[in-house]
Amino acid sequence: MDEMLQQNSALASTRCEEGKHLLNLQQYEDALATFAQAARLDPNTALAHNGQSAALIRLRRYDDALLACEQAIWLDPTYVNGGKNILILSTPLSALEILTT
């Protein structure tokens, strides 16, 4: 069982890297799906949930982004990028629209 968990964790990490690459390519729907897959493989990885949050912010799905970001912070309260996304999401909507264009 431990070996399977380690394999899932390693695969989730790979999917997170793929998701980051897709974000950089501005392929936000694909990035979201990739981060979601990573979260299913390893539900305890803050990176996967935060990656979903980043993609959702870019897709302007702010309520969903907040939920994903809160999950990342709940999993790892010291995760800095989760805190950054919370700050982005607490920005007034008019400024947030400018940031995501």
C-alpha positions as CSV (number, residue, x, y, z in Angstrom):
1,M,0.0,0.0,0.0
2,D,2.8,2.4,0.8
3,E,4.4,1.8,-2.5
4,M,1.2,2.6,-4.3
5,L,0.9,5.8,-2.3
6,Q,4.4,6.8,-3.3
7,Q,3.7,6.0,-6.9
8,N,0.6,8.2,-6.8
9,S,2.5,11.0,-5.1
10,A,5.2,10.8,-7.7
11,L,2.7,10.8,-10.6
12,A,0.8,13.7,-8.9
13,S,4.1,15.7,-8.8
14,T,4.7,15.0,-12.5
15,R,1.1,16.2,-13.3
16,C,1.7,19.3,-11.2
17,E,4.8,20.1,-13.3
18,E,2.8,19.5,-16.5
19,G,0.0,21.8,-15.1
20,K,2.5,24.6,-14.4
21,H,3.8,24.3,-18.0
22,L,0.3,24.5,-19.3
23,L,-0.4,27.6,-17.2
24,N,2.7,29.2,-18.7
25,L,1.4,28.4,-22.2
26,Q,-1.9,30.0,-21.2
27,Q,-3.8,26.7,-21.7
28,Y,-5.9,27.2,-18.6
29,E,-8.6,24.6,-19.2
30,D,-5.9,21.9,-19.8
31,A,-4.0,23.1,-16.8
32,L,-7.1,22.9,-14.6
33,A,-7.7,19.3,-15.8
34,T,-4.1,18.4,-15.2
35,F,-4.0,19.8,-11.7
36,A,-7.4,18.1,-10.9
37,Q,-5.9,14.8,-12.0
38,A,-2.9,15.4,-9.7
39,A,-5.3,16.2,-6.8
40,R,-7.1,12.9,-7.4
41,L,-3.8,11.0,-7.4
42,D,-2.7,12.7,-4.2
43,P,-5.4,14.6,-2.4
44,N,-2.9,15.8,0.2
45,T,-0.8,17.9,-2.2
46,A,-1.3,21.6,-1.7
47,L,0.4,22.2,-5.0
48,A,-2.3,20.5,-7.0
49,H,-5.1,22.4,-5.3
50,N,-3.2,25.7,-5.6
51,G,-2.6,25.0,-9.3
52,Q,-6.3,24.5,-9.7
53,S,-6.8,27.8,-8.0
54,A,-4.3,29.6,-10.4
55,A,-6.0,28.1,-13.4
56,L,-9.5,29.0,-12.1
57,I,-8.4,32.6,-11.5
58,R,-7.2,32.8,-15.1
59,L,-10.6,31.4,-16.2
60,R,-12.3,34.0,-14.0
61,R,-14.0,31.3,-12.0
62,Y,-13.3,33.1,-8.7
63,D,-15.6,31.3,-6.3
64,D,-14.1,27.9,-7.4
65,A,-10.6,29.4,-7.3
66,L,-11.2,30.5,-3.7
67,L,-12.4,27.0,-2.7
68,A,-9.3,25.4,-4.3
69,C,-7.0,27.9,-2.7
70,E,-8.6,27.3,0.8
71,Q,-8.1,23.6,0.3
72,A,-4.4,24.2,-0.5
73,I,-3.9,26.3,2.6
74,W,-5.8,23.9,4.8
75,L,-3.5,21.1,3.6
76,D,-0.4,23.2,4.2
77,P,-0.8,26.5,6.1
78,T,2.8,27.4,5.4
79,Y,2.3,27.1,1.6
80,V,3.3,30.5,0.4
81,N,1.7,30.4,-3.1
82,G,-1.7,29.6,-1.5
83,G,-1.4,32.8,0.4
84,K,-0.6,34.7,-2.7
85,N,-3.7,33.4,-4.5
86,I,-5.8,34.4,-1.5
87,L,-4.4,37.9,-1.8
88,I,-5.2,37.9,-5.5
89,L,-8.7,36.8,-4.8
90,S,-9.2,39.4,-2.1
91,T,-8.4,42.1,-4.7
92,P,-11.4,44.2,-5.8
93,L,-13.0,42.7,-8.9
94,S,-12.1,45.6,-11.2
95,A,-8.4,45.2,-10.5
96,L,-8.7,41.4,-10.7
97,E,-10.1,41.7,-14.2
98,I,-7.1,43.7,-15.2
99,L,-4.7,41.2,-13.6
100,T,-6.2,38.3,-15.5
101,T,-6.1,39.8,-18.9
